[in-house]
């Protein structure tokens, strides 16, 4: 949210046309603000042992809820389905889950080639013991446990996206 790759500025530009281009009504995405992303990277740099991937536990949103948050007065939003794109973001695949350790606020995908003691990492890297993910686990925006509401999205947009005042100004 608030980055160059975000769909929010695109929706801002299209909101007054009466059409918000949506790939698919079922689409979901993960949400992280720029400052949360920076904080997560700094934490990962502090805790990393080398070769592993840190994945934050973050909320998801439904693309239609984002559309409502960006164009709140357009209850009759006309949606035009556009190009093919993935329905959900997947940060940990079933295959990756075999090498994944879960902590309270994040996951760590361990290197497939053991370059250090995995048990020691699970017990010492966070101050709390991490647990191995179950076989078949995956982490994607569509099956996430936490989804942002339209109101939460509006608040986050207002606080983190340039030009967001326009949402409340019309």
Legacy VTK file of the C-alpha trace (Angstrom):
# vtk DataFile Version 3.0
C-alpha trace
ASCII
DATASET POLYDATA
POINTS 170 float
0.000 0.000 0.000
1.455 3.309 -1.060
4.072 1.731 -3.331
4.453 2.007 -7.102
3.119 -1.524 -7.600
-0.127 -0.891 -5.733
-3.473 -0.917 -7.553
-4.730 1.929 -5.353
-3.299 4.825 -7.423
-4.738 3.164 -10.548
-8.167 2.948 -8.873
-7.835 6.612 -7.806
-7.250 7.599 -11.420
-10.263 5.585 -12.632
-12.742 6.262 -9.809
-14.481 9.216 -11.446
-14.971 7.416 -14.760
-17.583 5.117 -13.203
-15.545 2.037 -14.119
-13.003 0.372 -11.883
-11.215 -2.292 -13.952
-11.190 -5.517 -11.939
-9.688 -8.752 -13.200
-12.031 -10.995 -11.231
-14.508 -10.365 -8.392
-12.928 -13.186 -6.369
-9.459 -11.607 -6.426
-7.609 -11.056 -3.133
-4.283 -9.501 -2.233
-2.066 -9.250 0.824
-1.702 -5.800 2.364
1.351 -4.217 3.924
2.168 -0.534 4.221
5.502 0.853 3.115
6.579 1.553 6.706
5.505 -1.935 7.847
7.529 -3.413 4.988
10.629 -1.455 5.974
10.243 -2.468 9.639
9.870 -6.108 8.602
13.021 -6.028 6.467
15.019 -4.490 9.329
13.731 -7.164 11.749
14.586 -9.921 9.253
18.117 -8.560 8.809
18.554 -8.701 12.580
17.311 -12.277 12.929
18.570 -13.929 9.751
21.202 -16.645 9.819
21.738 -16.701 6.046
19.898 -18.294 3.134
16.371 -18.232 4.579
13.335 -16.214 3.429
11.225 -14.256 5.912
7.488 -13.952 5.153
5.334 -11.566 7.223
1.934 -12.549 8.584
-0.176 -9.750 7.148
-3.872 -9.237 6.407
-5.553 -9.731 3.054
-8.249 -7.759 1.319
-10.845 -8.549 -1.302
-10.458 -6.473 -4.454
-14.148 -5.524 -4.357
-13.734 -4.223 -0.786
-10.811 -2.123 -1.992
-13.009 -0.766 -4.797
-15.650 0.209 -2.205
-12.967 1.852 -0.059
-11.639 3.905 -2.985
-15.046 4.850 -4.429
-17.331 4.882 -1.359
-20.181 6.859 -2.906
-20.464 4.608 -5.949
-22.650 1.782 -4.620
-23.478 0.862 -8.214
-19.844 0.586 -9.269
-19.574 -0.632 -12.830
-16.794 -3.198 -13.040
-15.156 -4.193 -16.248
-13.258 -7.462 -16.057
-9.843 -7.099 -17.598
-6.749 -9.134 -18.413
-5.841 -12.460 -16.884
-4.070 -12.220 -13.583
-3.680 -14.505 -10.589
-6.682 -14.595 -8.268
-4.657 -14.808 -5.056
-1.110 -14.045 -4.009
0.765 -17.050 -2.690
3.726 -16.374 -0.449
4.323 -19.934 0.751
3.513 -22.849 -1.539
2.707 -26.370 -0.390
6.178 -27.374 -1.583
7.831 -24.574 0.427
5.866 -25.517 3.570
8.075 -28.567 4.036
10.955 -26.200 4.905
8.901 -23.535 6.701
8.961 -22.574 10.374
6.125 -20.518 11.858
6.660 -17.845 14.503
4.067 -15.500 16.040
4.293 -12.695 13.458
6.074 -14.287 10.501
7.171 -17.447 8.729
10.679 -18.438 7.715
11.301 -20.603 4.663
14.555 -22.396 5.412
17.181 -23.150 2.778
16.517 -26.496 1.079
20.163 -27.395 1.636
20.886 -27.397 5.350
23.703 -24.933 5.949
23.129 -24.614 9.693
21.367 -26.421 12.548
17.616 -26.107 11.839
16.581 -27.200 15.352
18.846 -24.584 16.889
17.320 -21.952 14.559
13.764 -22.978 15.522
14.607 -22.626 19.217
16.913 -19.608 19.269
16.173 -17.251 16.401
13.120 -15.511 17.856
13.378 -15.850 21.606
10.421 -18.241 21.250
10.453 -21.637 19.638
9.102 -21.770 16.107
7.026 -24.679 14.907
7.268 -26.547 11.640
4.362 -26.048 9.259
2.090 -29.018 8.599
2.315 -30.960 5.366
-0.062 -29.377 2.844
0.110 -25.895 4.396
0.222 -22.880 2.093
-0.021 -19.156 2.766
-2.062 -17.244 0.238
-4.223 -14.142 0.267
-7.417 -16.065 -0.514
-7.275 -18.441 2.443
-5.708 -16.031 4.917
-7.226 -15.918 8.417
-7.368 -12.105 8.541
-9.143 -9.869 6.010
-9.346 -6.095 6.192
-12.809 -4.544 6.197
-13.776 -1.688 3.874
-13.489 0.726 6.801
-10.019 -0.587 7.760
-8.922 -0.226 4.136
-10.189 3.385 4.004
-8.279 4.239 7.170
-5.064 2.627 5.899
-5.401 4.332 2.512
-5.992 7.706 4.155
-2.930 7.262 6.388
-0.550 5.760 3.813
-1.399 6.811 0.257
-0.677 10.217 -1.276
-3.821 11.904 -2.558
-6.116 9.823 -0.352
-7.938 12.927 0.877
-9.891 12.681 -2.411
-11.763 9.662 -1.040
-13.476 11.802 1.569
-13.613 14.973 -0.488
-16.291 14.032 -3.007
LINES 1 171
170 0 1 2 3 4 5 6 7 8 9 10 11 12 13 14 15 16 17 18 19 20 21 22 23 24 25 26 27 28 29 30 31 32 33 34 35 36 37 38 39 40 41 42 43 44 45 46 47 48 49 50 51 52 53 54 55 56 57 58 59 60 61 62 63 64 65 66 67 68 69 70 71 72 73 74 75 76 77 78 79 80 81 82 83 84 85 86 87 88 89 90 91 92 93 94 95 96 97 98 99 100 101 102 103 104 105 106 107 108 109 110 111 112 113 114 115 116 117 118 119 120 121 122 123 124 125 126 127 128 129 130 131 132 133 134 135 136 137 138 139 140 141 142 143 144 145 146 147 148 149 150 151 152 153 154 155 156 157 158 159 160 161 162 163 164 165 166 167 168 169
